[in-house]
Amino acid sequence: MTSLLHRERHDWQRLGGLHTAEEIEHQPALWRALATALEAQQPRIDAFLGDWLRQPGHLVILTGAGSSAYIGEMAADSLNAAWPAEVRAVASTSLLTHPELYLTRGQPTLLVSFARSGNSPESLATVELLRASVDAPRFLNITCNAEGELLSGSAGRADTLNLLMPEGSCDRGFAMTSSLTTMLLAALAVLGAGAWPERLGRIRSLAGLADTALAAWAAPVQALAQADVRRIVYLGSGAQEALAREAALKVLELTSGRVMAVANTPLGFRHGPKSMLDEHSLVLVLRSRGSVARRYEHDLVQELRADGIAARVLTLGPEDEAEHLPAFLPVPPLPQDGLDDSWLTPLWLIAAQLLALNKSVALGLTPDNPFPDGRVNRVVQGVTIHNHDPR
């Protein structure tokens, strides 16, 4: 029998979580496959982007819905700092309702769409919205489904570059796990600055770190999930702020809403949300690499532990022995440079995915399909797309 994330495969099958467990576990392999695929496609990518990102008047919108929207939020600030073009994250669910706040007809705009299936109504409608609202839009579709409408509907268009993620990235389980981290790394590599070997080297370096992390984290996270925790709080700043939102969403999805999960920033948490803490609460503070951010994080951790209200206050991320705040999970040695907070988010996401998966099992749910009644679906349903008058 083959072990998978500290359980036998037949146990995951019996528990209804085999797909999700496999998709968390195979992320390092997918990331290596991604690096190889991007290396082969480098000439096509460079030809499409050219010097587009070097133009101060250009706009790049990173978009998606739900977890796919958080991909853009995790990457946007880092990419925006790297280029003269403006790079911002706007969820497709916001673009569709208030396009006048984000789109200008005469401004050259590149829409980067993240989509696991490529079939959600918002993804498809956002592309049509850009075509109707911007004079010369361009499109970069990063998706995991070769048969999705997002790819098939734009095949052969000169204004579109389609990047299909490696086989196996289109998660079979309900929650986005490997699809999300693979698309995030694709965006950071394709739209990032620096030489291609350097960018691809970061992906491969992360894959090695993830191999170590998966082996070390599966057992302690499984044990943590057994605790009587009914509220989980993820706190992060910078790229970790969006990471916190995605981590909280994973808990909500895989526990079918039975565990309430929220996200905030370490500084923002004091401004009201802290009142939610009780003896059934778990707080996870996502640590930054920046020294100033780390001081704020350190202060809050010390404060929450002194309060003694939450059941546990844990940290996850780069460690600093001088701070006397050891991370809950052992962190593989990180390179001194090259991997900033945006690039490290896929590594910390593995821990969040493991916790949500094991909490689902602890509650007697089936992680591959936590909503057997169909009230929430893997590909969103029930959305009516309304026309917008661009005037």
Disulfide bonds with the S-S distance in Angstrom:
none
